[in-house]
Amino acid sequence: MLHRITFSVLLAGMISVQAETHPIRINELLASNRGGALDDTGASSDWLELHNTGDEVLRLAKFQLSSSGDKPSAWTLPNIAIEPGGYQLIWMSGQDRVALSPEALRASTATLPFKSILVATDAKWKYRVPSRRDGLAKDWTAVDFDDSKFALGQAGFGYGDDDDATELPVGTGMVVLRHTFQLPERPLSQSLVLEVDFDDGFVAYLNGTRVAAANAPGGKLNANSMATEGREAGTADRFDLSAHVDLLREGKNVLAIAGLNAGRGSSDMSLIAGLGFLPTTLHASFRLAKEGGEIKLSAPDGQVVDSVRYGEQVTDQTYGRAQTKAGKLGFFLTPTPGAANDGPQQAKPVESKLKFSPKPGVHEAGVKVSITTEASDKVDIRYTRDGAEPTAESQRVDGPIQLDKTGLFRAAAFVGDERVGTIKSATYLVGRQPKLPVISISMKPEDFYEVHMRSSATGRGSERTSHMELFNIKGNRKVSTGFGLRLHGGAGRRGDFNTKKSYRAYFRDVYGSPKVKYNIIPSADVKDFDKLVLRANANDRAPGGAYIRDQLMRDLHKDMGGLVSNGTWCLLYVNGKNYGVYNVVERMDEEFMASHSGKGEYDIMKTGNTILSGTRDDWDDLRRFIEATDLSKKKNYEALKQRVDIEDFTAYMIVNLWGQNYDWPHNNWYAARKLPDGKWRFMCWDSEWGIRGGPYKPDTGSYAFIDSGGAYGFSTQRKMFIALLGNPEYREYYQAEVRRHLDGALSEENVLRRARQLRDFIADEVTHEYRIRNYNIQTWHRKIGEVEEFGRVAGENFRKWTDDYFAFRNKPVSNHGIARLQNEAGYRHVVHRNTDGEWSELIATPDSDDWAAVSLPLSPPANGRPALFALNDNERRLVYRGTDGHIYEHASASSAGVDGKWTRRNLTGALGLPKAAADPSVVVANGVPHVVYVDELGEIRELWNDGQWRQCPLPAMPRAEGGAVASLDGSTLRVIYRSMFGVPYEQSLQLDTATPENRSWRTEGVHRLPALGQPLGLTVNGRRDAVFQVDRTWPRRPPFVFDWNERRRVPGYFTYEGDRNALVYAKEIGQRFKNQYHVAHTTDQLDGQFTLFRDTKNKRHYLAFRDTEGGIRESVLQGDKWAMTKPSELADAPQAKGDPIGWADEITGVRHYLYQSENGDVHQLSYDGNWTHQALSPKAE
């Protein structure tokens, strides 16, 4: 087919060639994009725009763009459609792709907004917090589900961060959300994307089908489902749902999301979600030449339908067609990608260069500033003084401008109403000369207000275009560049516009330069930076802070050989206003790691197990290794040393424990490793709570905190540290490292030297900041004094705490208790120790209530309470701690009676395990016995026999004092004990998923009260509660626990004010802390260990104990209270010498208690409507 071709001769040798019969044309191009539109990676790629001038939809399959020149290129367009009168942008990046970039799916880095929104991130949702009792509603994700009983709330949902639009109850484990939206027709676009900012996990369903998940269990959810990992909110992730776009339908659609918390004890939870389509993004396989060239558009048959030849281009000025039928080509000062070229057209580019005189910097009052230009055309210069971008309506420069105080100019040249070139910023520091370097930021006032006030805004989308000038301490300007400004921090984001907050500065091509080539932070020894963090020191700022705590911690860690974010100090000005002293530090990302550890790829993790770079695969694998591996074994310790830089990790732990940094390690941490097989290193961050900066007393022990405090759960660092302490070699190494660092980097001399360097460097400007804000400068001097006093005493305190912690030995506990067993054959056995300390057994056959007594000549002799269990119908197995400390198992057939032969096995000896310091506890699950005991160092070990005896320590657990009790709760093995710092802890293992190689225990503590003796656990309506005896004082230093959020936010939150030396009922209420209630009539009454059990028939819980007068008391749980009776008095039974054990018959519900009297005889109390007593021990003849 022939086409009539028209040639138009243009200025500067530019020619357009177009086939008049075809409606598609090249409408606009930009070959030097600096400050214009950004592509889906956030880059300022050059671009070209196509325009459909016809009245029908055009499909561009097999159309081709090509360029001429020395290296001609061609790119075939995909089968996209352009509506009549529509436009299609093509990025001339050379990337040759149509699909979305990975960056477009990361809201934290991409700027590509949704083209159309199905569910807005601030939409209203129907929501419900499912209870464990009621469970999760069936089909709650379905389109037609009746959600009328759900509440209505606006996103985001959560608690604990003061930034949630809809507050959920503190301790929420799961929230389910539903949002209904209408579609008039099925969408043509395929680029469906889900955007979610979450803490800690979620599962998303589109019209009932699971389409996306993170940190979530597989399979069907239930009301008890929890996130499998932790994650901090603050960065939205995007999930590509293009494969599920066919789930959308005309009419009603539903997006349903289950938000998951990592634990009901978590300090926070958050969920914000949005759904929409990203625009079709095209990247050609070649770039536009700035120096000029020719670009052609050809039809599938090869016919050129449009061609544009262009000369050398000017930055941010496009070359395009006028809105006329002829479509004359020319230059536009204002690019219009994706829209009509409706601005004035210029015959040639306009260039202008502004000049400020004198140069920006420090000047005397009265300085006169001139702003002039060298321009290729007649222009006006217009300026602003408040940071706003100048417009054609702004003040025009008509002569020199006099300044009597510090001020800012933002100026630009204009041709008519259109700006020529970029905006130039200049700051004049007039009058007083600053004693610190100055960073001056200029930006639109409304943009700064948005950055400062939108506490929940994160990621690249929250970044706003700004300009930075940096002046050295002499007042000379060393840096002047565009950059992107974001808000930084966690809790420090809160506050009004007058609150001093932290920010991040990102340097990118789109703003000016990808890096600042100036040594802003001298101690970093880095020549250029692509980003900076401007720290306001939220918890250590004026008017009540020392400013220097975090920087001091990092300096000391660096002195210890650690990898740190280096920092310096500056004065920060924003739009001419002095915001005071700021700590300028490195951002610890891949660029940081490359600067300090060599170029390459890195995995970088931060607070909340959030991925900053790379993947989380190796980090998760490390966590699993720590949770399931016995690090006391040398080979496992050596394996860990191949994955973790142990020297680095040890220094990291020491500096934080020495510094009493108690807003860590659950929070404020970084870890990184170089790929493919580098070792993990750990970096300090935001340590403002350290060095007496937090809400704790100076004598609060660091080991009490890391072992048994915090109540925030167990981070990987905490688990690894406690697990490592189970290795004898590491224990010695760690203590030696403590001594080395206390004599070096953490010595009084070095700490005071570092602190005083920081103090003296910022003193003048802190004094000035206090004065202009009418603060009392003596407060700062007092806080600096606290830091110095800490430096004087911290070394000896930490040395003593270390010695005390490692000197701990679990003292042997001897308990005169009883064990009972009724096996499947109906034989009943009671084993106890007689008055001589030897084992005695009572046996009753299935067809008799007569008890026969026999002494058990077992070797070695017993030392404590026995445990009985059976694996076969006709047997009993006795497990106990011998006088030599080993755990023994003896077995005999029940039918053999008193004459039965016993087999003997030394379990700990055979497995090469440490000796026990307390009695063992045994449960049988699916025919497998599980034996737990506590050794001398306070470590708990599990032994089990699944065909052979195996063992594994409970990893990464607080060290135990006393014994541990095992129980079976469905398929969950639970082990409860008291830590060496007096905190009840329970470890839980899901037996149905555990393997010999992978036994991942979950840890939960009952904080706020010191425990005495052995705590016990119970499950009530799906909740896990506990009972323990509260001590009068903490056994050692009290573990620090921070409950500020609960005191402020949780309705009805209270602290225990009942009696001490009494029993306490700790009830789970779906919050971080259990409610604690005094058990009536137990104050000063316990003599020994209480017992606790459940009557499964009558669904009640009972506890019983021996009182100080030898009576047996029983309490039954009624709501939050326990009602007490005295069975031994009611049954006129003799007084008890030993502790009782209790149980309820599963068929009849009759309750029984066994105990020993003063003479060693065994007695039974039973309740079947009335209390009765029976002496089981036969009378001596």
JOFEN-V30798 format. One line per field, one symbol per residue. ss: DSSP state (2 for helix, 1 for strand, 0 for the rest). phi: phi as a letter, one per 20 degrees, with the letter a starting at -180 (. if undefined). psi: psi as a letter, one per 30 degrees, with the letter a starting at -180 (. if undefined). A space follows every 10 residues. Layout:
BEGIN
ss: ???
phi: ???
psi: ???
END
This chain:
BEGIN
ss: 0000111110 2220111110 0001111111 0000000000 0000001111 1100000110 0001111000 0011110000 1100001111 1010001000 0222200000 0001111110 0001111100 0000000000 0000000000 1111001110 0000011000 0001111111 1110000000 0111111110 1111110011 1111000000 0000000000 0000001111 0222222000 1111111111 0000000011 1111111100 0110001000 0011111100 0001111111 0000000111 1000000011 1100000000 0000110000 0111111000 1110001111 1111100001 1111000000 0000110000 1110001111 1111100111 1111111111 0000001111 1100222222 2220000002 2201111111 1000011111 1111111100 2220000000 0111110000 0000010000 0222000010 1111100000 0000000022 2222222220 0000001111 1111001111 1111100002 2222222000 0111112221 1110002222 2222222200 0002222222 2001022222 2222222200 0000000011 1111000001 1111000000 0000000000 0222222201 0000022222 2222000222 2222222222 2200000222 2222222222 2222222222 2200002222 2222222222 2222222222 2222222000 0000000111 1100000111 1110000011 1111000000 0111110000 0100001110 0000011111 1100001111 1102222220 0011112222 2000010000 1111100111 1111100001 1111100011 1110000001 1111111110 0111111110 0001111111 0000000000 0111110000 1111111111 0011111111 0000000000 1002222220 0000000000 0111111000 0000111100 0000010000 1111100001 1111111000 0111111100 1111102222 0000010000 1111000000 1111111000 0111111000 1111100000 0
phi: .ecedddded flmecddcef fdfebfeabc ebecdefdef eneeffbcdd ceeedcfddd gmfcebcdof cfcbbeffed ddfgmeccec eeenelbdff fgffedffde dfeffbdecf fdfecebbef effemegfmf effefedfef edbefedqbn cmcefdfegg ngebcdccce bdcfbffefd eecddcdbbd bacdcdlndf caablcffmf fcfefcfebe befpceddcf dgfdffffbf nfccddcdec dfafeffbbb bccbcadeff ddcfebdeef forcccddfg enffeabcdc efddgmdeda efecffmgea dcfdfcfmbf edefedfbfd cbcecdbffg qebffngddd ccbdcebfcd dcbcddnfff cfefgefcrf deddbgbcdc cbecdmedfd meeddbdded nfefecgcdd dcaggfffff gfeefefbmg feecfbcddc dffenefdcb bfaddcfcod ffffoefeff cecddddbgf ercfbeebff dgfflcebcd abddeelgec efeccemdff fffffffffe nfecffbbcb eddclnefdn fceecfeecf fffffdcnfq ececdbgnle eebmcdgfff fffffffdce ffegffffff ffdcffffff fffffffgel eedaefblbc bbbeeecfef cccfblefff lmedebegef ffffffecdn mdncffffff ffffffegff gffgfffgff ffecgdfgff ffffffgfgf fdgfffffff ffdleeffff fffffffffg ffdfffgfff fffffeefcf fgddcedccc bceffnfdcc dbeefenefc cdccfgdbde dddbedeecf febpeecdbc ddgdaccddb effeneedcc cbffffmfef edecbeffff emdffedbff cccdclndfc dcbdefenee cddbcdpbfc bafffldgfe cndbdebdcm ededcdadff dndfccdccf ffdfcgecce eddbddencf dcmefcdbdc lneddbcbee efcffcffff cddffffede fmfbdfcefe lbecdddfcm cfdffccfeg mdfldfcode dbbdeffelc dccbbeefdn eedccdfcme dcedccgfff eleffeddfe ccacffeenf eccdbdegen fdccdcccpb eccbeeffff e
psi: kkkkkkkkkl lhgkkkkkjf fkfkljeklj gijegblkaf fglilllkkk kjfaglkkkg kglkkllaae iklkkkklil kklkgllkkk kifgfilelk leefgjfffl gjlkekkejl fglklklkjk leefakkkgf flegkjgffl lklkklkalf gggkejklkk gkekkkkkkk lkkflklekf ikkkkkkljf llkkkjhfkk fllkhkllak llfgklkfll kklfkkkkkj gefgfffklk bklkkkkjkk lflfgkflkk jkllkakllk kkjlfllkke flakkkkklf gfkjfkkkkl aklkkgklka klilefhkka kkfjkikglk iglkkkfllk kkjlkkklkk akllkgkkkk jlljlflklk klllfgflkk lfflkkjgak kkkflklkkj llkkjbfkkj alkkkkkjjk ckkkgllkkk kklkeeeeee eefiffklle ffkkklkkkk klffgkkfkj lllkklklac fffllaffkj lllkkkklef fdkfljikie jeffhkflkf llkjkfiegg lkgglfefee eeeeeeeeff glkljllakl kkkjhfkjga kkjjlkkiae eeeeefgkka kkkklakghk jfkblgeeee eeeeeefgkj ffkeeeeeee fffkjeeeee eeeeeeeegh ighlgflilk klkkkfhlkk lkklkihffl hgflillfgk keeeefegae ggajleeeee eeeeffkeee eeeeeeeeee effcegleee eeeeeeeeee efeeeeeeee efghljffee eeeeeeeeee fefeeeeeee eeeeeffkkj kkkkjiakkl kjlfffkkkk klkafgglkk kkkklfgkgk kkkkkjhkkl lliaklkklk fleilkkkkl klfgflkkkk klkeffbfgk kklkkjeeee fhlllkflkl kklkjhgjkj kklkaeggkk kkkljhflkl lkljlhlkkk kbakkklkib gkkkjklklf ggkkkkkkkj fffklefjjj kkkkljlfkk lkajllllkj hfljllklkk lelkfbkkkk kjheeeeefj kgklkkgall hlkkjjkkgg lekkkkkkjk gfkgfkiakl lklkjfefhl kklllklfgg lkkkkkkjcf lkkklieeef ghlllkelkl kllkkfefgk kkkklkaegf lklkkkjhfl klkkjekkkk .
END
